[in-house]
Amino acid sequence: MGRHSDGRRRRLLVPAVATGLVLALGAAGWVAVTTVRARPSCEQPAKVLVTASPDIAPALSLVVHGLDLQCGSVEIQPREATQTAERLALSDGSPRPQVWVPDSTLALRRAHQLGADGVPETGASVASSPVVLAVVADVAKGLGWPDHAPTWAEVLAAPGVVPGMSDPARDAVGAVSLLGLRDSVKASPEPSAAYVAALRRFSANTLGAETELIARLPGSNDGSGSAAVTAFPASENSLLRHNVEEPKSPLVAVYSTAVPTLDYPFAELGGITPQQRPIVEALRDAVLGDAGADAIAKTGLRAAGGQALREHADDPRVQPQGIRAANLPPAPVVDELLNQWAGINLSARVQVLVDVSGSMNAQVPGTGLNRMQVTMQAAAKAMHLFKPATQLRMQAFSTRLDGDKDYRELLPMAPVAQHLADGALDKLAGVTATPDGGTGLYDSVLETYRTARREWEPGRLNVVIVMTDGRNEDARSVSRTDLLAELAKLQDTRRPIPLIGVGIGPDADKAELDQLTAATGGQAFVAPDPAKITDVFFGALSRIAGG
């Protein structure tokens, strides 16, 4: 039910005839369903792999079951949309699908931003599901439901409501719901301030999946001790499934015409062979035809365009009539919304470079520690400043630290919460400077910045932070002139990545850091007294959050 599920609430709303085809999703988050229609005379059957969001996969499986293929097979692989976009961009050697049906066109845009090859920008919508505010029944009744259909604004203004949402940076439901939140405060005396306040309220319970939000419903016990969530954005389809699975804790759907629906585009990816082409076309025609319409209705989805629910309309907590919702806005509008979310909540994707050259062994007067130790203490404390969902990678740099490279990884890119759980603080405390190492600044900054550009993620503050006590000392590295030119080429005003420089101690070259950071729209900060590096680092992060 939702994104990055652990399988706790993944039973699928399908008719009994489909139970042999559609398997409940397990902890791995996906399951393959294969149908083969190869005739006896078929010597080399072609196989088509379809990757689909878990909520549309059951309908596709029903369609596949009805296909009469002459020579081939179709495999349906349920997988979350953001995960698929990242895999397509990485080309990590895993089987590449020929067809992708994510829950939203936003996923296709995401794949393009990541540089995935052969992914179209749009696809024919095969189904839809409105994004609603899922509200605990008692809260809805307090607002006059069912005699009165409450609005998002009324729900958010109700006393005692505890809102939450899935991470807009990784989940289409969370992303498009930002439009509903903005619309809900448009009548406020100061809409901008009210919107900021609404985002801050929702950010208190921002999680990776609808299942995690449901675990915080009143009466649930997720062991976190957190307040029970009583209202959160969800797809209508997931709300229907929840109400079937958990009839004792039903949710009421509150609609907003300002929120685009999930549109489930049928995207044909590059690399389809002549043998696969007839199978792909047969599947597409079936999904867009009567067979697809029947399967979509049976699994609790609407036809494309938000038409009325044909089945599963007996739940009084949803509105089965047709829904006319807003269109998905252009990419720059979505990027702006996500950047606002990130700026207010300090949800970030951070690449940190830490100087481990020999000069970092210098003692810091009055502390009993060296520069390396006080720097790593500051970095460790800063991890608690970020939201748990912030993605962070940390690398050390000096000269020839990893073969010919001046840098090596200390912490891989992962959520801060995962780093903390995996003992990152102990690992950082054990980092030491290389006794004879110089400051390999330029190559390290350039390669890290290129990585940040390649991995840029919407909805987050994408930042590169370099912490150093000196200036570049690698004579074999790229020159400063060439480095500045390369950084200039990597700039994209719609997808900014500021470079933040933190100089440590009296030997830090402020002029050099100013030049490097200015080329990216960033800023340099210097702590002449290394003992105050924590204050300077926190100040830098506060400026990033404010920007």
Salt bridges, closest charged atoms under 4 A:
ASP6 OD2 - ARG8 NE 2.50
GLU75 OE1 - LYS47 NZ 2.98
GLU80 OE2 - ARG10 NH2 2.92
GLU86 OE2 - ARG170 NH1 2.94
ASP92 OD2 - ARG87 NH1 3.74
ASP103 OD2 - ARG3 NH2 2.21
GLU154 OE1 - HIS148 NE2 2.96
ASP167 OD2 - ARG460 NH2 3.20
ASP171 OD1 - ARG3 NE 2.25
ASP183 OD1 - LYS186 NZ 3.05
GLU210 OE1 - ARG3 NH1 3.59
ASP222 OD2 - ARG216 NE 3.29
GLU236 OE2 - ARG302 NH2 2.68
GLU246 OE2 - ARG9 NH1 3.01
GLU268 OE1 - ARG277 NH1 2.64
GLU268 OE2 - ARG284 NH1 2.90
ASP285 OD1 - ARG284 NE 3.57
ASP294 OD1 - ARG310 NH2 2.74
ASP315 OD1 - ARG317 NH1 3.04
ASP335 OD2 - ARG494 NH2 3.28
ASP335 OD2 - ARG495 NH2 3.85
ASP402 OD2 - LYS405 NZ 3.72
ASP406 OD1 - ARG400 NH1 3.22
GLU409 OE2 - ARG393 NE 3.43
GLU447 OE2 - ARG450 NH1 2.63
GLU455 OE1 - ARG349 NH2 3.26
GLU455 OE1 - ARG393 NH1 3.09
GLU457 OE1 - ARG110 NH2 3.41
GLU457 OE2 - ARG170 NH1 3.60
GLU457 OE1 - ARG349 NH1 3.04
GLU457 OE2 - ARG460 NE 2.81
ASP469 OD2 - ARG371 NH1 2.81
ASP474 OD2 - ARG400 NH1 3.16
GLU486 OE1 - ARG450 NH2 3.50
GLU486 OE2 - LYS489 NZ 3.41
ASP492 OD2 - ARG495 NH1 3.56
ASP507 OD2 - ARG371 NH2 3.53
ASP509 OD2 - ARG471 NE 3.49
GLU512 OE2 - ARG480 NH2 3.31
ASP514 OD1 - LYS510 NZ 2.93
